[in-house]
Amino acid sequence: MTERPRRTAAPIHLHAEEGTAPAGPTLRVVHEPGGIDLVAAEAAAGQFLTALGISTASESLRGTPGRMARAYAELFSPRPFDLTTFPNDENYDELVLARRIPVRSVCEHHLLPFVGTAHVGYLPGARILGLSKLARVVEHFACRPQVQERLTKQVADWLQTHLEPKGVGVVIEAEHSCMTLRGVQATGSSTMTSTLLGLLRSDARSRSEFLALTGAAT
């Protein structure tokens, strides 16, 4: 028997490079090793299919347990990234918004996917963030069993803590296959959640601008 490699993942760890603080130039966001055992996952997937009356004896299904294990391992393994920030030399104080960031995650209640888009914005403080990092933060928290409400708040809280802006807003709209493919089978329905912090929560003008630009106010 050929031994299969093991993949590992674990909760988030932050590694600040020399001379940096939480809102400093670079913060490495990684998962430390430990957690995913593809060999055990493949065996469990085979038993799961057998228990549901699905035989994996045919050529087309023989590799399905391994593919299932690798697919879920990929869904639960966010890529490491550098949270790169830069001085806000121009004292820019208007909204920075990244719209329609793709979201893919897995409902923790049924382990079925939910997919959609996220709109993430902030009012800069002393530092500004590389724009691609907003998408990276969304991906980081989406790559685990989730509920949409928690995911929305985790992204906002994390940016508020590590970027220290004047305000943060996150809106996520997603379609949940646990709702559209089973149970009520509400095909075409979507769920919208939002978290607003700082001035994007307390200042009516800033809040209205953010919600209007994301389409959440319509």
Backbone as a chain_set.jsonl record, in Angstrom:
{"seq": "MTERPRRTAAPIHLHAEEGTAPAGPTLRVVHEPGGIDLVAAEAAAGQFLTALGISTASESLRGTPGRMARAYAELFSPRPFDLTTFPNDENYDELVLARRIPVRSVCEHHLLPFVGTAHVGYLPGARILGLSKLARVVEHFACRPQVQERLTKQVADWLQTHLEPKGVGVVIEAEHSCMTLRGVQATGSSTMTSTLLGLLRSDARSRSEFLALTGAAT", "coords": {"N": [[0.853, -1.191, 0.0], [0.562, 2.2, -0.833], [1.799, 4.844, 1.004], [0.032, 7.698, 1.905], [0.438, 11.274, 1.752], [0.288, 13.5, 4.577], [-1.743, 16.258, 5.37], [-1.711, 19.366, 7.068], [-3.271, 21.568, 9.393], [-4.17, 24.339, 11.475], [-5.348, 26.505, 14.165], [-5.181, 30.091, 13.625], [-2.074, 31.852, 13.619], [-0.02, 34.633, 14.408], [2.795, 36.294, 13.15], [4.799, 38.77, 13.806], [7.062, 40.697, 11.978], [10.46, 41.807, 12.517], [10.617, 44.843, 14.26], [7.978, 45.594, 13.946], [4.576, 46.375, 14.839], [1.178, 45.588, 15.915], [-0.222, 47.252, 14.069], [1.75, 47.644, 12.243], [4.185, 47.621, 9.468], [4.302, 44.94, 8.281], [2.653, 41.902, 8.838], [2.727, 38.575, 9.412], [0.437, 36.116, 8.589], [-0.454, 33.001, 9.441], [-1.144, 29.428, 9.39], [-0.302, 27.147, 11.846], [1.437, 23.953, 11.747], [-0.419, 20.872, 12.107], [-3.245, 18.903, 12.533], [-4.819, 18.052, 10.138], [-5.368, 14.902, 8.837], [-4.948, 13.146, 6.155], [-5.002, 10.438, 5.468], [-6.559, 9.167, 7.455], [-8.878, 10.666, 7.045], [-9.644, 9.914, 4.456], [-10.231, 7.191, 4.849], [-12.371, 7.433, 6.634], [-14.182, 8.791, 4.992], [-14.741, 6.843, 3.076], [-16.05, 4.945, 4.704], [-18.237, 6.477, 5.448], [-19.613, 6.855, 2.985], [-20.22, 4.183, 2.411], [-21.903, 3.622, 4.568], [-24.087, 5.086, 3.813], [-25.089, 3.584, 1.832], [-23.754, 3.658, -0.581], [-21.731, 2.229, -2.845], [-18.234, 1.959, -3.255], [-16.903, 0.432, -5.024], [-16.785, 0.433, -7.802], [-14.96, 1.49, -10.752], [-15.196, 4.231, -11.263], [-15.934, 5.281, -8.804], [-14.041, 4.473, -7.033], [-11.897, 6.084, -6.274], [-13.172, 8.108, -4.966], [-13.469, 8.511, -2.053], [-10.85, 9.425, -1.374], [-10.699, 11.735, -2.944], [-12.76, 13.209, -1.798], [-11.677, 13.628, 0.782], [-9.38, 15.179, 0.18], [-10.58, 17.366, -1.002], [-12.109, 18.554, 1.089], [-10.015, 19.067, 2.839], [-8.672, 21.034, 1.408], [-10.638, 23.045, 1.4], [-10.617, 23.7, 4.081], [-8.165, 24.848, 4.581], [-6.646, 27.678, 4.769], [-4.605, 29.957, 2.87], [-1.358, 31.13, 3.811], [-0.5, 34.586, 4.452], [0.859, 37.937, 4.083], [0.034, 40.599, 6.091], [0.142, 43.486, 4.864], [0.84, 46.831, 5.5], [0.804, 50.432, 5.048], [2.173, 53.732, 5.603], [-0.216, 56.291, 6.193], [0.28, 58.768, 4.616], [-0.906, 60.944, 3.354], [-2.979, 61.516, 4.947], [-5.491, 60.42, 4.362], [-8.937, 60.25, 4.702], [-11.322, 59.201, 3.889], [-13.745, 56.708, 2.831], [-12.496, 53.443, 2.197], [-13.126, 50.827, 0.084], [-13.564, 47.486, -0.761], [-15.321, 45.718, -3.063], [-17.545, 42.972, -3.761], [-15.972, 40.67, -3.138], [-15.084, 37.353, -3.597], [-16.658, 34.749, -1.754], [-16.311, 31.645, -0.231], [-17.36, 29.038, 1.713], [-18.047, 26.618, 4.319], [-20.931, 25.385, 5.692], [-21.243, 24.889, 9.113], [-23.16, 23.304, 10.244], [-24.2, 21.401, 8.471], [-22.113, 20.736, 6.871], [-22.141, 21.534, 4.223], [-21.552, 23.519, 1.294], [-21.469, 27.155, 1.326], [-21.749, 29.983, -0.734], [-20.819, 33.197, -2.008], [-20.6, 36.769, -1.94], [-18.453, 39.26, -0.508], [-18.375, 42.513, 0.901], [-16.04, 44.73, 1.92], [-14.982, 47.334, 3.911], [-13.175, 50.254, 5.129], [-12.404, 53.059, 7.262], [-9.574, 54.87, 7.068], [-6.937, 55.004, 9.525], [-3.935, 55.721, 11.024], [-2.553, 54.122, 9.266], [-2.683, 52.563, 6.005], [-4.066, 49.808, 4.151], [-2.795, 47.193, 2.066], [-4.72, 46.531, -0.786], [-5.405, 43.936, -1.703], [-5.26, 42.469, 0.565], [-7.59, 42.636, 1.995], [-9.275, 40.821, 0.738], [-7.791, 38.553, 1.32], [-8.059, 38.317, 4.103], [-10.785, 37.779, 4.325], [-10.869, 35.276, 3.005], [-9.272, 33.834, 4.774], [-10.764, 33.528, 7.172], [-12.983, 32.298, 6.145], [-12.203, 29.767, 5.434], [-12.944, 27.339, 6.956], [-15.211, 25.332, 8.953], [-18.191, 27.142, 9.24], [-20.526, 29.713, 10.329], [-22.471, 32.183, 8.751], [-22.969, 34.561, 10.111], [-21.018, 34.637, 12.164], [-18.669, 34.606, 10.613], [-18.818, 37.101, 9.304], [-18.536, 38.89, 11.462], [-16.043, 38.104, 12.499], [-14.206, 38.848, 10.474], [-14.527, 41.661, 10.477], [-13.877, 42.341, 13.187], [-11.241, 41.44, 13.33], [-9.86, 43.053, 11.477], [-10.314, 45.538, 12.676], [-8.837, 45.251, 15.021], [-6.162, 44.73, 14.146], [-5.515, 46.577, 12.161], [-6.338, 48.996, 13.142], [-8.214, 51.082, 12.315], [-10.399, 53.955, 11.754], [-12.913, 53.092, 11.467], [-14.776, 50.141, 10.536], [-16.412, 48.159, 8.107], [-18.349, 45.356, 7.172], [-20.066, 43.473, 4.847], [-21.783, 40.607, 3.952], [-23.145, 38.589, 1.464], [-24.708, 35.613, 0.731], [-25.387, 32.383, -0.745], [-26.773, 29.527, 0.601], [-26.22, 26.165, 0.379], [-27.225, 24.274, 2.08], [-29.689, 25.214, 2.527], [-30.836, 25.603, 0.044], [-30.606, 23.22, -1.415], [-31.565, 21.183, 0.148], [-33.881, 20.277, 2.798], [-35.886, 23.041, 3.182], [-35.524, 23.758, 0.546], [-35.181, 26.248, -0.788], [-34.678, 27.549, -3.476], [-32.534, 29.897, -4.996], [-32.633, 31.746, -2.946], [-30.978, 34.057, -0.752], [-28.709, 35.017, 1.874], [-28.058, 37.799, 3.917], [-25.642, 39.457, 5.837], [-24.244, 41.757, 8.234], [-21.619, 43.692, 9.728], [-20.748, 46.493, 11.544], [-18.346, 48.758, 12.688], [-16.84, 51.183, 14.894], [-16.625, 54.463, 13.454], [-18.161, 53.825, 11.253], [-20.309, 52.678, 12.331], [-21.261, 54.479, 14.291], [-21.446, 57.019, 13.123], [-23.794, 58.573, 11.213], [-23.717, 59.522, 8.533], [-21.402, 58.321, 7.456], [-22.066, 55.625, 7.804], [-24.348, 55.392, 6.159], [-23.215, 55.963, 3.652], [-21.446, 53.8, 3.327], [-23.223, 51.568, 3.358], [-24.821, 52.191, 1.173], [-23.005, 52.087, -0.973], [-22.318, 49.417, -0.938], [-24.655, 48.275, -1.649], [-26.357, 47.32, 0.227], [-28.218, 48.976, 1.318], [-30.324, 49.172, -0.346]], "CA": [[0.0, 0.0, 0.0], [1.321, 3.44, -0.881], [1.438, 5.752, 2.091], [-0.379, 9.0, 1.393], [0.95, 12.366, 2.584], [-0.636, 14.138, 5.504], [-1.784, 17.709, 5.334], [-1.947, 19.865, 8.407], [-3.777, 22.924, 9.559], [-4.492, 24.615, 12.865], [-5.802, 27.881, 14.299], [-4.36, 31.184, 13.151], [-0.984, 32.405, 14.394], [0.518, 35.841, 13.827], [4.218, 36.468, 13.351], [5.209, 40.116, 13.434], [8.469, 40.782, 11.632], [11.226, 42.683, 13.391], [10.326, 46.262, 14.177], [6.584, 45.863, 13.63], [3.551, 46.272, 15.871], [-0.024, 45.097, 15.255], [-0.57, 48.066, 12.914], [3.011, 47.93, 11.588], [4.243, 47.402, 8.026], [4.049, 43.586, 7.812], [2.261, 40.93, 9.845], [2.565, 37.293, 8.743], [-0.736, 35.387, 9.072], [-0.227, 31.625, 9.016], [-1.641, 28.316, 10.197], [0.777, 26.267, 12.277], [1.153, 22.545, 11.433], [-1.148, 20.04, 13.052], [-4.693, 18.898, 12.458], [-5.465, 17.311, 9.053], [-4.787, 13.592, 8.541], [-5.646, 12.732, 4.938], [-5.19, 8.988, 5.465], [-7.738, 8.896, 8.283], [-10.039, 11.301, 6.425], [-10.058, 9.08, 3.324], [-10.869, 5.991, 5.385], [-13.667, 7.827, 7.185], [-15.066, 9.116, 3.875], [-15.195, 5.581, 2.52], [-17.038, 4.379, 5.617], [-19.414, 7.339, 5.367], [-20.344, 6.512, 1.762], [-20.751, 2.825, 2.577], [-23.027, 3.697, 5.51], [-25.224, 5.66, 3.1], [-25.495, 2.654, 0.785], [-23.06, 3.974, -1.832], [-20.565, 1.376, -3.011], [-17.081, 2.575, -3.917], [-16.19, -0.662, -5.695], [-16.645, 0.667, -9.233], [-13.777, 2.268, -11.125], [-15.464, 5.668, -11.182], [-16.101, 5.704, -7.41], [-12.986, 3.926, -6.193], [-11.063, 7.166, -5.749], [-13.995, 9.176, -4.402], [-13.124, 8.874, -0.676], [-9.641, 10.249, -1.362], [-11.021, 13.053, -3.485], [-13.522, 13.916, -0.759], [-10.753, 14.049, 1.842], [-8.535, 16.266, -0.305], [-11.416, 18.544, -1.253], [-12.407, 19.214, 2.355], [-8.757, 19.595, 3.358], [-8.43, 22.303, 0.72], [-11.611, 24.025, 1.883], [-10.324, 24.058, 5.459], [-6.75, 25.229, 4.693], [-6.368, 28.995, 4.183], [-3.218, 30.226, 2.506], [-0.715, 32.18, 4.605], [-0.297, 35.844, 3.74], [1.405, 39.055, 4.842], [-0.857, 41.756, 6.243], [1.042, 44.601, 4.562], [0.257, 48.159, 5.656], [1.663, 51.546, 4.643], [1.798, 54.982, 6.279], [-1.242, 57.126, 5.579], [0.998, 60.039, 4.557], [-1.784, 62.013, 2.885], [-4.086, 61.628, 5.905], [-6.74, 60.092, 3.676], [-9.924, 59.937, 5.738], [-12.575, 58.752, 3.283], [-13.962, 55.261, 2.825], [-11.826, 52.512, 1.289], [-14.078, 49.717, 0.002], [-13.388, 46.42, -1.751], [-16.637, 45.119, -3.263], [-17.718, 41.701, -4.469], [-14.918, 39.701, -2.857], [-15.71, 36.018, -3.568], [-16.682, 34.02, -0.485], [-16.703, 30.234, -0.25], [-17.154, 28.448, 3.025], [-18.811, 25.401, 4.55], [-21.833, 25.493, 6.841], [-20.806, 23.954, 10.151], [-24.276, 22.458, 10.685], [-24.409, 20.291, 7.545], [-20.897, 20.587, 6.06], [-22.441, 21.838, 2.829], [-20.963, 24.823, 0.978], [-22.202, 28.372, 0.995], [-20.921, 30.833, -1.587], [-21.386, 34.513, -2.235], [-19.649, 37.872, -2.047], [-18.259, 40.116, 0.664], [-17.967, 43.898, 0.704], [-15.26, 45.064, 3.114], [-14.492, 48.701, 3.841], [-12.686, 50.847, 6.38], [-11.988, 54.455, 7.29], [-8.185, 54.735, 7.512], [-6.331, 55.727, 10.626], [-2.545, 56.075, 10.744], [-1.99, 53.294, 8.205], [-3.596, 52.011, 5.016], [-3.831, 48.376, 3.928], [-2.773, 46.709, 0.691], [-6.118, 46.19, -1.08], [-5.615, 42.495, -1.835], [-5.289, 41.844, 1.889], [-8.98, 42.536, 2.435], [-9.748, 39.525, 0.243], [-7.068, 37.509, 2.04], [-8.647, 38.162, 5.436], [-12.06, 37.08, 4.126], [-10.554, 33.876, 2.725], [-8.697, 33.2, 5.956], [-11.806, 33.137, 8.116], [-13.978, 31.457, 5.465], [-11.663, 28.416, 5.239], [-13.206, 26.494, 8.131], [-16.661, 25.251, 9.165], [-18.588, 28.482, 9.632], [-21.847, 30.286, 10.117], [-22.225, 33.453, 8.079], [-22.954, 35.642, 11.096], [-19.705, 34.66, 12.809], [-17.68, 34.977, 9.616], [-18.899, 38.547, 9.102], [-17.989, 39.583, 12.629], [-14.624, 37.803, 12.639], [-13.457, 39.678, 9.539], [-14.554, 43.047, 10.953], [-13.133, 42.46, 14.443], [-9.814, 41.228, 13.082], [-9.334, 44.268, 10.845], [-10.338, 46.606, 13.669], [-7.754, 45.016, 15.971], [-4.816, 44.714, 13.581], [-5.285, 47.754, 11.338], [-6.671, 50.15, 13.981], [-8.82, 52.16, 11.525], [-11.445, 54.72, 12.444], [-14.146, 52.33, 11.348], [-14.743, 48.973, 9.66], [-17.71, 47.617, 7.736], [-18.327, 44.112, 6.401], [-21.366, 42.942, 4.432], [-21.667, 39.359, 3.2], [-24.375, 38.007, 0.915], [-24.324, 34.272, 0.292], [-26.408, 31.352, -0.932], [-26.421, 28.354, 1.4], [-26.759, 24.953, -0.237], [-28.005, 23.549, 3.081], [-31.036, 25.781, 2.479], [-31.372, 25.557, -1.312], [-30.568, 21.871, -1.972], [-32.184, 20.229, 1.061], [-34.808, 20.951, 3.706], [-36.913, 23.892, 2.574], [-35.208, 23.847, -0.885], [-35.517, 27.616, -1.206], [-33.758, 27.849, -4.57], [-32.396, 31.301, -5.343], [-32.615, 32.623, -1.777], [-29.66, 34.42, -0.251], [-28.673, 35.546, 3.238], [-27.18, 38.955, 4.026], [-25.237, 39.799, 7.205], [-23.364, 42.928, 8.276], [-21.015, 44.144, 10.977], [-20.215, 47.843, 11.435], [-17.599, 49.127, 13.883], [-16.282, 52.528, 14.899], [-17.427, 55.517, 12.844], [-19.129, 53.268, 10.319], [-21.5, 52.338, 13.13], [-21.756, 55.597, 15.099], [-21.674, 58.213, 12.314], [-24.887, 58.254, 10.287], [-23.318, 59.771, 7.149], [-20.455, 57.276, 7.043], [-22.8, 54.364, 7.734], [-25.205, 55.424, 4.972], [-22.363, 55.868, 2.471], [-20.959, 52.429, 3.202], [-24.32, 50.655, 3.004], [-25.264, 52.506, -0.182], [-22.009, 51.62, -1.927], [-22.349, 47.95, -0.965], [-25.965, 47.838, -2.119], [-27.133, 46.785, 1.342], [-29.247, 49.926, 1.709], [-31.408, 49.178, -1.335]], "C": [[0.89, 1.243, 0.0], [0.851, 4.375, 0.222], [1.138, 7.128, 1.517], [0.141, 10.097, 2.313], [-0.133, 12.908, 3.487], [-0.573, 15.64, 5.323], [-2.191, 18.2, 6.699], [-2.497, 21.269, 8.376], [-4.163, 23.102, 11.016], [-4.921, 26.067, 12.97], [-4.723, 28.889, 13.928], [-3.262, 31.563, 14.15], [-0.447, 33.611, 13.653], [1.989, 35.929, 14.149], [4.589, 37.861, 12.877], [6.695, 40.12, 13.131], [9.143, 41.848, 12.48], [10.862, 44.136, 13.143], [8.879, 46.582, 13.882], [5.72, 45.69, 14.856], [2.299, 45.787, 15.178], [-0.445, 45.914, 14.04], [0.671, 48.423, 12.112], [3.013, 47.504, 10.137], [3.846, 46.003, 7.58], [3.711, 42.674, 8.982], [1.961, 39.634, 9.122], [1.421, 36.531, 9.387], [-0.643, 33.97, 8.537], [-1.031, 30.672, 9.885], [-0.451, 27.454, 10.57], [0.416, 24.814, 11.954], [0.362, 21.847, 12.534], [-2.632, 20.06, 12.793], [-5.305, 18.018, 11.397], [-4.69, 16.033, 8.76], [-5.541, 13.033, 7.338], [-5.9, 11.229, 4.888], [-6.445, 8.622, 6.252], [-8.995, 9.476, 7.656], [-10.553, 10.47, 5.256], [-10.77, 7.815, 3.806], [-12.265, 6.304, 5.92], [-14.659, 8.161, 6.071], [-15.6, 7.854, 3.211], [-16.257, 4.927, 3.385], [-18.35, 5.169, 5.571], [-20.255, 6.986, 4.141], [-20.977, 5.123, 1.86], [-21.972, 2.827, 3.482], [-24.273, 4.281, 4.858], [-25.674, 4.783, 1.931], [-24.855, 2.917, -0.552], [-21.791, 3.139, -1.908], [-19.457, 2.132, -3.734], [-16.267, 1.533, -4.682], [-15.959, -0.39, -7.178], [-15.421, 1.549, -9.509], [-14.002, 3.765, -10.939], [-15.575, 6.175, -9.749], [-14.951, 5.265, -6.503], [-12.136, 5.028, -5.551], [-11.847, 8.271, -5.065], [-13.66, 9.492, -2.942], [-11.871, 9.744, -0.578], [-9.898, 11.644, -1.897], [-11.835, 13.869, -2.494], [-12.595, 14.458, 0.31], [-9.913, 15.233, 1.396], [-9.336, 17.538, -0.547], [-11.716, 19.289, 0.046], [-11.142, 19.76, 3.007], [-8.429, 20.928, 2.706], [-9.376, 23.393, 1.214], [-11.27, 24.531, 3.27], [-8.886, 24.539, 5.662], [-6.51, 26.581, 4.034], [-4.888, 29.166, 3.887], [-2.625, 31.282, 3.434], [-0.553, 33.452, 3.783], [0.323, 36.877, 4.68], [0.378, 40.172, 4.889], [0.012, 43.009, 6.096], [0.292, 45.919, 4.696], [1.296, 49.215, 5.314], [1.24, 52.806, 5.391], [0.745, 55.747, 5.488], [-0.713, 58.557, 5.49], [0.111, 61.204, 4.158], [-2.96, 62.256, 3.83], [-5.447, 61.414, 5.236], [-7.767, 59.625, 4.705], [-11.286, 59.558, 5.176], [-12.6, 57.224, 3.204], [-13.091, 54.555, 1.788], [-12.676, 51.241, 1.27], [-13.685, 48.757, -1.107], [-14.719, 45.691, -1.872], [-16.525, 43.78, -3.981], [-16.504, 40.775, -4.339], [-15.563, 38.314, -2.807], [-15.578, 35.371, -2.185], [-17.078, 32.578, -0.763], [-16.394, 29.683, 1.129], [-18.049, 27.221, 3.141], [-19.64, 25.589, 5.817], [-21.457, 24.447, 7.887], [-21.923, 23.021, 10.618], [-24.475, 21.24, 9.787], [-23.166, 19.955, 6.722], [-21.194, 20.658, 4.572], [-21.955, 23.255, 2.528], [-21.975, 25.955, 1.021], [-21.234, 29.312, 0.284], [-21.616, 32.161, -1.798], [-20.302, 35.55, -2.382], [-19.607, 38.642, -0.738], [-17.883, 41.51, 0.199], [-17.295, 44.326, 2.014], [-14.694, 46.467, 2.952], [-13.994, 49.185, 5.179], [-12.376, 52.321, 6.17], [-10.572, 54.485, 7.863], [-7.857, 55.559, 8.745], [-4.923, 56.123, 10.218], [-1.956, 55.293, 9.585], [-3.085, 52.849, 7.247], [-3.139, 50.593, 4.677], [-3.721, 48.085, 2.44], [-4.125, 46.106, 0.339], [-6.364, 44.691, -1.17], [-5.748, 41.816, -0.481], [-6.702, 41.768, 2.453], [-9.576, 41.207, 1.981], [-9.069, 38.382, 0.98], [-7.665, 37.263, 3.419], [-9.984, 37.434, 5.342], [-11.807, 35.599, 3.898], [-10.089, 33.155, 3.981], [-9.775, 32.701, 6.916], [-12.889, 32.272, 7.477], [-13.514, 30.014, 5.358], [-11.739, 27.587, 6.517], [-14.725, 26.307, 8.216], [-17.158, 26.552, 9.803], [-20.102, 28.632, 9.689], [-21.602, 31.703, 9.6], [-22.15, 34.612, 9.058], [-21.584, 35.773, 11.762], [-18.62, 35.122, 11.847], [-17.649, 36.491, 9.418], [-18.241, 39.302, 10.247], [-16.498, 39.321, 12.804], [-13.777, 38.675, 11.724], [-13.387, 41.122, 10.047], [-13.719, 43.226, 12.215], [-11.631, 42.354, 14.214], [-9.178, 42.469, 12.457], [-9.293, 45.43, 11.831], [-9.16, 46.474, 14.633], [-6.386, 45.251, 15.347], [-4.503, 45.895, 12.661], [-5.501, 49.05, 12.117], [-7.205, 51.319, 13.154], [-9.813, 52.939, 12.376], [-12.797, 54.023, 12.37], [-13.976, 51.191, 10.368], [-16.176, 48.554, 9.358], [-17.546, 46.378, 6.894], [-19.774, 43.71, 6.115], [-21.112, 41.69, 3.61], [-23.048, 38.925, 2.747], [-24.021, 36.661, 0.301], [-25.546, 33.39, 0.119], [-25.935, 30.086, -0.251], [-27.054, 27.113, 0.79], [-27.512, 24.098, 0.78], [-29.451, 24.046, 3.131], [-31.664, 25.624, 1.098], [-31.459, 24.144, -1.881], [-31.259, 20.835, -1.099], [-33.205, 20.989, 1.907], [-35.869, 21.73, 2.957], [-36.724, 24.036, 1.069], [-35.623, 25.197, -1.468], [-34.534, 28.085, -2.262], [-33.749, 29.34, -4.881], [-32.371, 32.242, -4.155], [-31.179, 32.916, -1.369], [-29.803, 35.023, 1.137], [-27.667, 36.687, 3.294], [-26.906, 39.243, 5.502], [-24.294, 40.996, 7.144], [-22.819, 43.13, 9.668], [-20.393, 45.509, 10.723], [-19.563, 48.211, 12.766], [-17.084, 50.559, 13.764], [-17.209, 53.538, 14.262], [-18.433, 54.982, 11.839], [-20.377, 52.757, 11.029], [-22.119, 53.577, 13.775], [-22.089, 56.842, 14.289], [-22.668, 57.906, 11.204], [-24.474, 58.453, 8.833], [-22.39, 58.68, 6.642], [-21.154, 55.934, 6.883], [-23.656, 54.304, 6.47], [-24.386, 55.297, 3.693], [-21.895, 54.434, 2.26], [-22.068, 51.496, 2.733], [-24.836, 50.926, 1.594], [-24.298, 51.954, -1.22], [-21.973, 50.092, -2.02], [-23.653, 47.421, -1.542], [-26.85, 47.308, -1.016], [-28.269, 47.709, 1.75], [-30.428, 49.935, 0.756], [-32.478, 48.15, -0.983]], "O": [[1.86, 1.317, 0.754], [-0.34, 4.657, 0.353], [1.919, 7.656, 0.726], [0.275, 9.884, 3.518], [-1.323, 12.788, 3.196], [0.499, 16.22, 5.146], [-2.935, 17.525, 7.411], [-2.229, 22.051, 7.464], [-4.45, 22.128, 11.712], [-4.87, 26.797, 11.98], [-3.53, 28.586, 13.919], [-3.488, 31.592, 15.36], [-0.414, 33.627, 12.422], [2.4, 35.672, 15.281], [4.684, 38.105, 11.674], [7.498, 39.617, 13.916], [8.478, 42.688, 13.085], [10.803, 44.605, 12.006], [8.561, 47.735, 13.59], [6.068, 44.966, 15.789], [2.322, 45.584, 13.964], [-0.969, 45.355, 13.077], [0.658, 49.405, 11.37], [1.986, 47.074, 9.612], [3.121, 45.867, 6.595], [4.404, 42.677, 9.999], [1.044, 39.581, 8.303], [1.425, 36.317, 10.6], [-0.738, 33.749, 7.329], [-1.529, 31.035, 10.951], [0.331, 27.069, 9.701], [-0.764, 24.47, 11.891], [0.461, 22.182, 13.715], [-3.24, 21.13, 12.825], [-6.243, 17.282, 11.703], [-3.495, 16.078, 8.468], [-6.644, 12.507, 7.483], [-6.905, 10.791, 4.327], [-7.288, 7.862, 5.776], [-10.061, 8.863, 7.72], [-11.763, 10.333, 5.08], [-11.788, 7.416, 3.241], [-13.215, 5.553, 5.696], [-15.844, 7.851, 6.186], [-16.768, 7.795, 2.827], [-17.25, 4.412, 2.871], [-19.435, 4.592, 5.647], [-21.472, 6.834, 4.245], [-22.118, 4.916, 1.447], [-22.955, 2.134, 3.217], [-25.39, 4.007, 5.295], [-26.528, 5.181, 1.139], [-25.357, 2.447, -1.573], [-20.874, 3.332, -1.11], [-19.708, 2.852, -4.7], [-15.083, 1.735, -4.952], [-15.02, -0.936, -7.758], [-14.923, 2.249, -8.628], [-13.1, 4.483, -10.508], [-15.341, 7.356, -9.49], [-14.9, 5.649, -5.334], [-11.71, 4.896, -4.404], [-11.266, 9.265, -4.63], [-13.57, 10.674, -2.608], [-11.83, 10.691, 0.209], [-9.376, 12.625, -1.366], [-11.63, 15.076, -2.359], [-12.711, 15.618, 0.705], [-9.747, 16.192, 2.15], [-8.845, 18.645, -0.328], [-11.593, 20.512, 0.103], [-11.185, 20.803, 3.659], [-7.96, 21.85, 3.373], [-8.96, 24.533, 1.423], [-11.593, 25.669, 3.61], [-8.43, 24.631, 6.802], [-6.197, 26.629, 2.844], [-4.031, 28.597, 4.564], [-3.314, 32.231, 3.806], [-0.477, 33.398, 2.555], [0.314, 36.715, 5.9], [-0.093, 40.636, 3.851], [0.548, 43.525, 7.078], [-0.759, 46.109, 4.084], [2.497, 48.946, 5.291], [0.078, 52.937, 5.773], [0.816, 55.836, 4.263], [-1.19, 59.448, 6.193], [0.349, 62.336, 4.579], [-3.826, 63.088, 3.559], [-6.413, 62.127, 5.508], [-7.498, 58.713, 5.487], [-12.288, 59.587, 5.891], [-11.605, 56.552, 3.476], [-12.965, 55.009, 0.651], [-12.921, 50.643, 2.318], [-13.495, 49.162, -2.253], [-15.199, 45.11, -0.899], [-15.562, 43.502, -4.696], [-16.067, 40.172, -5.319], [-16.506, 38.115, -2.042], [-14.53, 35.441, -1.543], [-18.066, 32.322, -1.451], [-15.287, 29.849, 1.642], [-18.721, 26.835, 2.185], [-19.108, 25.912, 6.879], [-21.364, 23.259, 7.578], [-21.654, 22.045, 11.318], [-24.867, 20.174, 10.26], [-23.173, 18.989, 5.958], [-20.592, 19.949, 3.765], [-21.948, 24.105, 3.419], [-23.168, 25.757, 0.788], [-20.064, 29.421, 0.65], [-22.843, 32.247, -1.771], [-19.215, 35.261, -2.883], [-20.572, 38.675, 0.026], [-17.157, 41.671, -0.782], [-17.91, 44.286, 3.079], [-14.006, 46.757, 1.972], [-14.325, 48.628, 6.226], [-12.121, 52.768, 5.052], [-10.384, 54.157, 9.034], [-8.406, 56.636, 8.977], [-4.729, 56.778, 9.194], [-0.977, 55.726, 8.978], [-4.257, 52.766, 7.616], [-1.982, 50.229, 4.889], [-4.461, 48.655, 1.638], [-4.633, 45.261, 1.076], [-7.423, 44.216, -0.758], [-6.286, 40.713, -0.386], [-6.982, 40.923, 3.303], [-10.291, 40.546, 2.735], [-9.693, 37.353, 1.239], [-7.764, 36.116, 3.854], [-10.288, 36.576, 6.17], [-12.451, 34.755, 4.521], [-10.465, 32.009, 4.225], [-9.699, 31.577, 7.411], [-13.632, 31.587, 8.181], [-14.343, 29.116, 5.205], [-10.718, 27.19, 7.079], [-15.459, 27.073, 7.593], [-16.598, 27.006, 10.801], [-20.851, 27.801, 9.175], [-20.622, 32.343, 9.981], [-21.365, 35.541, 8.868], [-21.057, 36.875, 11.908], [-17.758, 35.924, 12.208], [-16.576, 37.092, 9.371], [-17.48, 40.244, 10.024], [-15.759, 40.217, 13.213], [-12.741, 39.189, 12.145], [-12.318, 41.733, 10.047], [-12.932, 44.169, 12.304], [-10.847, 43.083, 14.821], [-8.09, 42.885, 12.857], [-8.348, 46.218, 11.825], [-8.556, 47.476, 15.016], [-5.535, 45.902, 15.953], [-3.332, 46.181, 12.411], [-4.914, 50.082, 11.788], [-6.702, 52.436, 13.278], [-10.038, 52.632, 13.547], [-13.711, 54.34, 13.131], [-13.135, 51.255, 9.472], [-17.043, 48.587, 10.232], [-16.703, 46.339, 5.998], [-20.598, 43.62, 7.025], [-20.313, 41.712, 2.673], [-23.996, 38.893, 3.531], [-23.137, 36.576, -0.551], [-26.589, 33.604, 0.736], [-24.821, 29.622, -0.496], [-28.278, 27.017, 0.692], [-28.35, 23.282, 0.395], [-30.324, 23.391, 3.699], [-32.886, 25.524, 0.983], [-32.298, 23.884, -2.744], [-31.516, 19.72, -1.554], [-33.373, 22.199, 1.75], [-36.653, 21.163, 2.195], [-37.669, 24.402, 0.371], [-36.311, 25.276, -2.485], [-33.663, 28.912, -1.99], [-34.799, 29.969, -5.013], [-32.111, 33.433, -4.33], [-30.277, 32.115, -1.613], [-30.879, 35.481, 1.525], [-26.553, 36.564, 2.783], [-27.828, 39.268, 6.318], [-23.628, 41.223, 6.134], [-23.461, 42.791, 10.661], [-19.6, 45.67, 9.795], [-20.143, 48.006, 13.832], [-16.914, 51.077, 12.66], [-18.42, 53.504, 14.479], [-19.457, 55.62, 11.594], [-21.38, 52.442, 10.389], [-23.341, 53.72, 13.808], [-22.922, 57.644, 14.709], [-22.403, 57.062, 10.348], [-24.837, 57.645, 7.978], [-22.564, 58.172, 5.534], [-20.874, 55.19, 5.943], [-23.685, 53.28, 5.788], [-24.796, 54.613, 2.756], [-21.943, 53.917, 1.144], [-21.867, 50.716, 1.802], [-25.244, 49.998, 0.895], [-24.727, 51.411, -2.238], [-21.634, 49.541, -3.068], [-23.746, 46.243, -1.886], [-27.977, 46.887, -1.276], [-29.188, 47.286, 2.45], [-31.423, 50.618, 1.003], [-33.466, 48.014, -1.704]]}, "num_chains": 1, "name": "protein.A"}
